[in-house]
Amino acid sequence: MKLMTKELAKTIPAIGDQREVEDPIAYAKIFNPYGAGTWFITEFNPETKECYGYVELLDSESGFFDFTELESLRVPYIRGQRPVAKLERDLYFSPTPLSQIRNR
């Protein structure tokens, strides 16, 4: 599965485009299917693969992250085994205001 398609990349606003938006929209959800870690992308630069969004990991916060790192990340799918699974994109995720994501 591709974490980012060309079509999806075209729909996500550029870095800084939602800076003044009171309740930014998340356009993609990337997650660890076997444990903690969810990344909601609100802005994206397809040239540098830099993202801005909301991350739920050990703590939850908004900030920048590198999409290339998400693509290369491998996680163990069975505790104690070597990391072989990849992150996945939620294919059923619809653009959602961050306020709804934070308050679920």
C-alpha positions, -999 to 999 in steps of 0.1 A, spaced: 0 0 0 12 35 -8 11 58 21 7 88 -2 -8 87 -37 -3 115 -62 -40 123 -60 -40 125 -23 -9 147 -23 -27 172 -46 -57 175 -22 -36 183 9 -29 220 14 6 233 12 27 239 43 13 271 59 -20 272 41 -40 263 72 -19 284 96 -47 310 101 -75 284 101 -91 281 135 -100 244 131 -76 229 104 -87 199 84 -68 166 85 -67 150 50 -49 118 57 -45 93 86 -13 72 88 -12 46 116 7 17 132 -16 -13 127 1 -32 156 6 -6 182 8 31 192 12 58 166 -12 78 145 -3 107 123 -30 131 109 -17 152 80 -31 187 76 -5 201 53 21 186 29 50 196 7 53 170 -20 88 182 -30 104 179 4 79 154 19 76 176 49 42 173 67 25 193 93 -3 177 114 -14 162 146 4 132 161 -8 107 187 21 87 200 32 87 237 16 122 239 -5 141 214 7 173 197 7 193 165 39 198 146 61 190 117 72 155 107 91 139 78 69 117 55 100 99 43 106 87 78 70 74 80 75 55 48 107 39 60 95 30 95 91 -7 103 73 -20 134 71 -55 150 38 -72 143 44 -97 170 60 -87 203 97 -97 204 101 -103 167 122 -81 145 104 -51 129 90 -60 95 55 -44 93 50 -10 77 27 19 87 -6 20 69 -29 47 55 -65 46 66 -83 41 33 -116 50 48 -106 82 64 -124 113 52 -111 149 57 -120 158 93 -115 189 114 -89 184 141 -113 194 168 -133 162 160 -101 141 161 -89 155 194 -124 151 211 -131 115 202 
